Amino acid sequence: MASFAKPNVPQFSVDVYQNEYLPEGGSEVNAVVTVTATGGGTAGGAVTAPVHTPGRQPSAAVAVMVDCSGSMDHPSAKMRNARDATAAAIDTLRDGTHFAVIGGTHVAKEIYPGGGRLAVADGVTREQAKQALHRLSTGGGTAIGTWLRLADRLLSSVDVTIRHGILLTDGRNEHESADDLRATLEACAGRFTCDARGVGTDWEVKDVTGIASALLGTADIVADPAGLAADFTRMMETVMGKEVADVALRVWTPVGTAIRFVKQVAPVMEDLTGRRTEAGPRAGDYPTGSWGDESRDYHVCVAVPPAGIGQEMLAARVSLVVPQPDGTVQNLGAQGLVRAVWTADMTASTSINPQVAHYTGQAELAHVIQKGLDLRKAGDFDGATAKLGRAVQLASASGNADTAKLLAKVVDVVDAATGTVRLKTRVAEADEMTLETRSTKTVRVKK
């Protein structure tokens, strides 16, 4: 384990958990890499009031995108709650943070400050912004890509460390094609991070989770609009706790090896394999987004050339880098090594590392929940029962109590240990959408 410290930047450390022993001819190495950032001074959620310490906090820009389509007026309390939530988020901004509010319909409108620019948070601009929220009025359709492209233009207009979006929608993205939204997400990926929220139950889960996935943010449902203010406050507190942006997991492998996959496995499942960018001979960078004081787990799987008993090799070296304005990268110093050792000891070579086993189960849990819900919607109730029963079994075995509670709202659990369940005949739409939205949230393995 290695670590690196610098003013204004958390200290990063890397720990590797694996069973390095392979049988003769074995060719796959699995490891869970825990990355921890500490000592930055502002853990996510720690900011409770606008604060500013000159020279201490990183510069940040935030764009809040609020759905103003006609459906936000049904019921009328929805838009009122959205205004209140945006006001609460604005109150949570640290002095000196650049920010803007965008109203989203089938087009994107600058609500505050306007003129293609960002405001700088202080007592005056926060109050002006809250007054401007009265201009958030309903009417029109929904084209989320236009909101994100305007946010990108505004966020890129200033030279800051952290760029972040908060997006709220209540309906389906009916006024642009799926291809248009996908193209927008590809264009915005790596330029800013974005948290996405669906309010009520008339929105499409895959749209909201897709936005958060592509832009390395969080996704969630706020079924009751009255909960928006608390949720927006928590999101903004977390953004204000970010200290360093664009951290990449750099994985180097020797000649003859190949990366099978790199996945974030905690706090949520996110497959990063396809997001690799080449970083020199036999090295690739996998984006992880912005960091405050926090810890995340990654599952790295490497294919190695089969070898004989007694041989050993370095299968991968994992480090952390941050891009610099001049095109170079800063290495954060933290490093972890993934090893392969071939042994005749069958007990050693067949045991599965507890961390690897745990997250393999959590990945299956997320998959079977999604599959089960899809089968239920398609009318295949036997298939849905089997998949959701397996999900109950996995959630119970891994101690994922939050997911177990969500599953219990969709199925009647007869025996959690065996995964014996019955589909409920009536399920509240909000309960089903909550389970789908939060299906990729994992529980940490007990060390």
Secondary structure in CASP SS format (residue, H / E / C, confidence):
PFRMAT SS
TARGET T0000
AUTHOR 0000-0000-0000
METHOD secondary structure of the structure
MODEL  1
M C 1.00
A C 1.00
S E 1.00
F E 1.00
A E 1.00
K E 1.00
P C 1.00
N C 1.00
V E 1.00
P E 1.00
Q E 1.00
F E 1.00
S E 1.00
V E 1.00
D E 1.00
V E 1.00
Y E 1.00
Q E 1.00
N C 1.00
E C 1.00
Y E 1.00
L E 1.00
P C 1.00
E C 1.00
G C 1.00
G C 1.00
S C 1.00
E E 1.00
V E 1.00
N E 1.00
A E 1.00
V E 1.00
V E 1.00
T E 1.00
V E 1.00
T E 1.00
A E 1.00
T E 1.00
G C 1.00
G C 1.00
G C 1.00
T C 1.00
A E 1.00
G C 1.00
G C 1.00
A C 1.00
V C 1.00
T C 1.00
A C 1.00
P C 1.00
V C 1.00
H C 1.00
T C 1.00
P C 1.00
G C 1.00
R C 1.00
Q C 1.00
P C 1.00
S C 1.00
A E 1.00
A E 1.00
V E 1.00
A E 1.00
V E 1.00
M E 1.00
V E 1.00
D E 1.00
C C 1.00
S C 1.00
G H 1.00
S H 1.00
M H 1.00
D H 1.00
H C 1.00
P C 1.00
S C 1.00
A H 1.00
K H 1.00
M H 1.00
R H 1.00
N H 1.00
A H 1.00
R H 1.00
D H 1.00
A H 1.00
T H 1.00
A H 1.00
A H 1.00
A H 1.00
I H 1.00
D H 1.00
T H 1.00
L C 1.00
R C 1.00
D C 1.00
G C 1.00
T C 1.00
H E 1.00
F E 1.00
A E 1.00
V E 1.00
I E 1.00
G E 1.00
G E 1.00
T C 1.00
H C 1.00
V C 1.00
A E 1.00
K E 1.00
E E 1.00
I E 1.00
Y E 1.00
P C 1.00
G C 1.00
G C 1.00
G C 1.00
R C 1.00
L C 1.00
A E 1.00
V E 1.00
A C 1.00
D C 1.00
G H 1.00
V H 1.00
T H 1.00
R H 1.00
E H 1.00
Q H 1.00
A H 1.00
K H 1.00
Q H 1.00
A H 1.00
L H 1.00
H H 1.00
R H 1.00
L C 1.00
S C 1.00
T C 1.00
G C 1.00
G C 1.00
G C 1.00
T C 1.00
A C 1.00
I H 1.00
G H 1.00
T H 1.00
W H 1.00
L H 1.00
R H 1.00
L H 1.00
A H 1.00
D H 1.00
R H 1.00
L H 1.00
L H 1.00
S C 1.00
S C 1.00
V C 1.00
D C 1.00
V C 1.00
T C 1.00
I E 1.00
R E 1.00
H E 1.00
G E 1.00
I E 1.00
L E 1.00
L E 1.00
T E 1.00
D C 1.00
G C 1.00
R C 1.00
N C 1.00
E C 1.00
H C 1.00
E C 1.00
S C 1.00
A H 1.00
D H 1.00
D H 1.00
L H 1.00
R H 1.00
A H 1.00
T H 1.00
L H 1.00
E H 1.00
A H 1.00
C H 1.00
A C 1.00
G C 1.00
R C 1.00
F C 1.00
T E 1.00
C E 1.00
D E 1.00
A E 1.00
R E 1.00
G E 1.00
V E 1.00
G C 1.00
T C 1.00
D C 1.00
W C 1.00
E C 1.00
V H 1.00
K H 1.00
D H 1.00
V H 1.00
T H 1.00
G H 1.00
I H 1.00
A H 1.00
S H 1.00
A H 1.00
L C 1.00
L C 1.00
G C 1.00
T C 1.00
A E 1.00
D E 1.00
I E 1.00
V E 1.00
A C 1.00
D C 1.00
P H 1.00
A H 1.00
G H 1.00
L H 1.00
A H 1.00
A H 1.00
D H 1.00
F H 1.00
T H 1.00
R H 1.00
M H 1.00
M H 1.00
E H 1.00
T H 1.00
V H 1.00
M H 1.00
G C 1.00
K C 1.00
E C 1.00
V E 1.00
A E 1.00
D E 1.00
V E 1.00
A E 1.00
L E 1.00
R E 1.00
V E 1.00
W E 1.00
T C 1.00
P C 1.00
V C 1.00
G C 1.00
T C 1.00
A E 1.00
I E 1.00
R E 1.00
F E 1.00
V E 1.00
K E 1.00
Q E 1.00
V E 1.00
A E 1.00
P C 1.00
V E 1.00
M C 1.00
E E 1.00
D E 1.00
L C 1.00
T H 1.00
G H 1.00
R H 1.00
R C 1.00
T E 1.00
E E 1.00
A C 1.00
G C 1.00
P C 1.00
R C 1.00
A E 1.00
G E 1.00
D E 1.00
Y E 1.00
P E 1.00
T E 1.00
G E 1.00
S E 1.00
W E 1.00
G C 1.00
D E 1.00
E E 1.00
S E 1.00
R E 1.00
D E 1.00
Y E 1.00
H E 1.00
V E 1.00
C E 1.00
V E 1.00
A E 1.00
V C 1.00
P C 1.00
P C 1.00
A C 1.00
G C 1.00
I C 1.00
G C 1.00
Q C 1.00
E E 1.00
M E 1.00
L E 1.00
A E 1.00
A E 1.00
R E 1.00
V E 1.00
S E 1.00
L E 1.00
V E 1.00
V E 1.00
P E 1.00
Q C 1.00
P C 1.00
D C 1.00
G C 1.00
T C 1.00
V E 1.00
Q E 1.00
N E 1.00
L E 1.00
G E 1.00
A E 1.00
Q E 1.00
G E 1.00
L E 1.00
V E 1.00
R E 1.00
A E 1.00
V E 1.00
W E 1.00
T C 1.00
A C 1.00
D C 1.00
M H 1.00
T H 1.00
A H 1.00
S H 1.00
T H 1.00
S C 1.00
I C 1.00
N C 1.00
P H 1.00
Q H 1.00
V H 1.00
A H 1.00
H H 1.00
Y H 1.00
T H 1.00
G H 1.00
Q H 1.00
A H 1.00
E H 1.00
L H 1.00
A H 1.00
H H 1.00
V H 1.00
I H 1.00
Q H 1.00
K H 1.00
G H 1.00
L H 1.00
D H 1.00
L H 1.00
R H 1.00
K H 1.00
A C 1.00
G C 1.00
D C 1.00
F H 1.00
D H 1.00
G H 1.00
A H 1.00
T H 1.00
A H 1.00
K H 1.00
L H 1.00
G H 1.00
R H 1.00
A H 1.00
V H 1.00
Q H 1.00
L H 1.00
A H 1.00
S H 1.00
A H 1.00
S H 1.00
G C 1.00
N C 1.00
A H 1.00
D H 1.00
T H 1.00
A H 1.00
K H 1.00
L H 1.00
L H 1.00
A C 1.00
K C 1.00
V C 1.00
V E 1.00
D E 1.00
V E 1.00
V E 1.00
D E 1.00
A C 1.00
A C 1.00
T C 1.00
G C 1.00
T E 1.00
V E 1.00
R E 1.00
L E 1.00
K C 1.00
T C 1.00
R C 1.00
V C 1.00
A C 1.00
E H 1.00
A H 1.00
D H 1.00
E H 1.00
M H 1.00
T H 1.00
L H 1.00
E H 1.00
T H 1.00
R C 1.00
S C 1.00
T C 1.00
K E 1.00
T C 1.00
V C 1.00
R C 1.00
V C 1.00
K C 1.00
K C 1.00
END
